[in-house]
């Protein structure tokens, strides 16, 4: 009986650390990255300045980063209006992570880790220069607020953009 119990615990631990095993599934992401992914998708769904009581507003409040919501919204508006092409952001209920979503999460990691040069260079490729400057400043403020709330996305030292494909 004990062996079976230990085997079940081992399976449960692997499920928590590796997710479901499907390539590109959001369940394998750390909580901090899932929050960013959720926020991207929720913003895409609403596409308006989040007002009190909205799902995005409540989520930021629960996460303890309500003060960062304007920075996040302005950064996302910069992406919407300044991106060189339409961004592929899935609906909130989708389990897979698009390439664009993965890049935006990785950019938050660069901002948290003070990798400003790669952050700005990446944004310059993705966006018009004026919009990329706004996005960089606001994304940095958002990412720093996440870190302050315990939601660390930053790549390990020396591994800037390690999650990008």
N, C-alpha and C positions, 0 to 999 in steps of 0.2 A: 503494500500500500504506500509506503513512504517513497519508494522509488517512483511510482506513478505521480505522486504529488510533486516531487522534485522535478520530474520531467515536464509537468504542466507549468511549473513556475519558470523553467528555462524557456519554454515556448512563449510564455507571456512576456518575459524580459526581452526576447528577440523581437517580438511584435512591437514592443514599445520603442525599441531603438532603431528598427529598420522599416517600420511601417508595414504596409501590406505586401510589399515586394514588387508592385507594379512600377515600371519605369515612369518617372515623371509625376508620381502621385504626391499630392500635398501632405498626406498623412506622415510621410517620412521627414518632413521639415521640423526643425525645432520650433517651440512655441513662439519665440520672438519673430521668426520668419513667417509663421502662419498668421500672426497678427498683421504684419505688413501686407501679406497677400490678401487677407480678408479686407483690410482697409482699402487697398487698390480696387478690389472688386466691388465693394460697397459704394465707393466714390463713383466708379464707372456706372453703377446701377442708378444712382441718384443724380449725378452730374449737376449738383447745385451746392451752394455754400451750405454746409450742414447746419441746420437749425436745432435749437434745443428740443429734445425729445425724439429726434431722428435716430435711426439705427446707428449711424456713424457717430453721432454725438454721444449716445449712450455707451457705445463700445470704447471710445476714447476715455470717457469718464471712468468706466469700470477699470480700465487699464492704468488709470492714474496719469494720463498724458493729455488731458483735455486742453491744456494751454498750448499744446503742439498742433492742435487741429487746424488753426488758420494757416500755419506753415505748410502742413500737409496739403491742404486744399489749394493753396497758391501754387505749390510745386506741381500738383496734378493738373491744374489749369494750364500751367506752362507746358506740360507734356501734351495736353490736348491741343493747344493752339500753336505750339512751336515745333512739334515733332515733324520730321521730314516725311513721315508716312504714318498711317493709322496704327495705333498700338493694339496688339492682340491681348485684350484683357477678358478673361472668362467671366461667366456669371458666378455669383457667390456660392452656388451649390455644386459647382464643377469640382471633381476630385483631381483632375490633372492640372499641371502647371505649364503655362505657355512659355515659350522662349522669352518673350517680352516681359512677362511677369517675373521670371527668374532674373533677368537683367536688372529690373527695377529693385528687386530685393537685394541683389548684389551691390547695386549702387548705394543703397542705404548702409550696407556693411562698409563700403569704402568711406562713406561720410563719417561713420562712427569711428573708424580707425585712423582718421586724419590723413587719409590718402587723397588729399585734395587734387593733386595733379592728375592722377588717373581718373578721378571722378569728373573733373572738368573736361578732360580729353574725351572721355566716353560720351559725356553729354553733348560736346561740340559735334561729334559724329552723328548723334541721334537727332539733334535739334538745330534750329536757327541760333546763331551766336547770342543774340539778345535774350532769347528765351532760356538758353542753357545757363546763363549767368544767374537769372532769377531762380531757375530750378535748383542750381547748385547751392545757393544760399539757403533757400527754404528747405531743401532736402537735408542739408547739414543740420539745421535747427531741429527738424523733426527727428532725425536719427540720434542726435545728442539727447533730446528729451526721452526717447525710448530707452537709451542706455541708462539715464538717470532713474528711470522707473524699473530697472532690472531686466529690460528686454535687449540683450546684447546680440547684435547681428554681425559685428565686426569679425573679419577673417583673422586667423592667427597671424602673429607677427611674421612678416616676410612672405605671406601668402595672399597678398592683395588680389582681389578678384578671383580667388581660388574656386569659387562656385560657378563662375561663368563657363559655359560650354564653348 
